[in-house]
Amino acid sequence: IVANLWDVTDKDIDRFSESLLKQWLQPDAQLSLPQVLSQSRQACKLKYLIGASPVLYGLPAHIKQ
């Protein structure tokens, strides 16, 4: 589960979500969800406030074709 630790109502979380999905769902992606989550935080303008809110609960996951 990818969830936010606190309420976030900003376009930054939309940028984060778009970046996360684009990177993770690529056909040739070799990154796990935790790696993509970490990289997607850089898409936020407020990466230490909004980008720090999303966290991953559970085991790391990979998409296999």
C-alpha positions in Angstrom: 0.0 0.0 0.0 1.3 3.5 -0.9 -0.4 6.0 1.5 0.2 9.5 2.8 1.2 10.1 6.4 -0.8 13.3 6.5 -3.4 15.1 4.4 -2.0 16.5 1.2 -4.2 18.7 -1.0 -1.8 20.2 -3.5 -0.8 19.7 -7.1 2.5 18.4 -5.9 0.9 15.1 -4.9 -0.5 14.9 -8.5 3.0 15.4 -9.9 4.3 12.7 -7.5 1.6 10.2 -8.5 2.1 10.8 -12.2 5.8 10.3 -11.9 5.4 7.2 -9.8 3.0 5.5 -12.2 5.0 6.5 -15.3 8.2 5.1 -13.9 6.8 1.9 -12.3 4.5 0.9 -15.2 7.1 1.2 -18.0 7.4 -2.0 -20.0 11.2 -2.1 -19.5 11.2 -0.9 -15.9 13.7 -2.8 -13.7 13.0 -0.8 -10.5 11.0 -1.9 -7.5 8.2 0.1 -6.0 10.3 1.5 -3.1 13.0 2.7 -5.6 10.4 4.4 -7.8 8.7 5.9 -4.8 12.0 7.4 -3.7 12.8 8.8 -7.1 9.2 10.2 -7.5 9.7 12.5 -4.5 12.0 14.6 -6.7 9.0 15.5 -8.9 7.5 17.6 -6.1 8.3 21.3 -5.7 8.1 20.8 -1.9 9.9 17.5 -1.8 10.7 17.7 1.9 7.0 18.5 2.8 4.7 17.0 0.2 7.3 14.5 -1.1 7.9 13.1 2.4 4.2 12.3 3.0 3.9 9.2 0.7 5.2 6.0 2.3 5.1 2.3 1.4 3.6 -0.3 3.7 4.2 -3.9 2.9 6.7 -5.9 1.0 8.6 -4.5 -2.0 6.9 -5.3 -5.3 8.0 -5.7 -8.9 5.9 -5.9 -12.1 6.7 -8.9 -14.3 5.4 -9.1 -17.9 
